Amino acid sequence: MILDYEPGDKVTYPDKKSWGIGQVQSIINGKVTINFENAGKKVINAKIITLKKVNK
């Protein structure tokens, strides 16, 4: 699996727009840890959830 983001990148989770913009903290074995502005730290399974990179 190839992800198009890396630690430090800004992303959104389209199904949870209320979470706001998040910053990727780490990526380990397909698990992406993200700190969202409105929801705090979340661990996302990138194998089943698609994140959208924010170009800022």
Secondary structure as a PSIPRED ss2 file (coil, helix, strand):
# PSIPRED VFORMAT (PSIPRED V4.0)

   1 M C   1.000  0.000  0.000
   2 I C   1.000  0.000  0.000
   3 L C   1.000  0.000  0.000
   4 D C   1.000  0.000  0.000
   5 Y C   1.000  0.000  0.000
   6 E C   1.000  0.000  0.000
   7 P C   1.000  0.000  0.000
   8 G C   1.000  0.000  0.000
   9 D C   1.000  0.000  0.000
  10 K E   0.000  0.000  1.000
  11 V E   0.000  0.000  1.000
  12 T E   0.000  0.000  1.000
  13 Y C   1.000  0.000  0.000
  14 P H   0.000  1.000  0.000
  15 D H   0.000  1.000  0.000
  16 K H   0.000  1.000  0.000
  17 K H   0.000  1.000  0.000
  18 S H   0.000  1.000  0.000
  19 W H   0.000  1.000  0.000
  20 G C   1.000  0.000  0.000
  21 I C   1.000  0.000  0.000
  22 G E   0.000  0.000  1.000
  23 Q E   0.000  0.000  1.000
  24 V E   0.000  0.000  1.000
  25 Q E   0.000  0.000  1.000
  26 S E   0.000  0.000  1.000
  27 I E   0.000  0.000  1.000
  28 I E   0.000  0.000  1.000
  29 N C   1.000  0.000  0.000
  30 G C   1.000  0.000  0.000
  31 K E   0.000  0.000  1.000
  32 V E   0.000  0.000  1.000
  33 T E   0.000  0.000  1.000
  34 I E   0.000  0.000  1.000
  35 N E   0.000  0.000  1.000
  36 F E   0.000  0.000  1.000
  37 E C   1.000  0.000  0.000
  38 N C   1.000  0.000  0.000
  39 A C   1.000  0.000  0.000
  40 G E   0.000  0.000  1.000
  41 K E   0.000  0.000  1.000
  42 K E   0.000  0.000  1.000
  43 V E   0.000  0.000  1.000
  44 I E   0.000  0.000  1.000
  45 N E   0.000  0.000  1.000
  46 A C   1.000  0.000  0.000
  47 K C   1.000  0.000  0.000
  48 I C   1.000  0.000  0.000
  49 I C   1.000  0.000  0.000
  50 T C   1.000  0.000  0.000
  51 L C   1.000  0.000  0.000
  52 K E   0.000  0.000  1.000
  53 K E   0.000  0.000  1.000
  54 V C   1.000  0.000  0.000
  55 N C   1.000  0.000  0.000
  56 K C   1.000  0.000  0.000
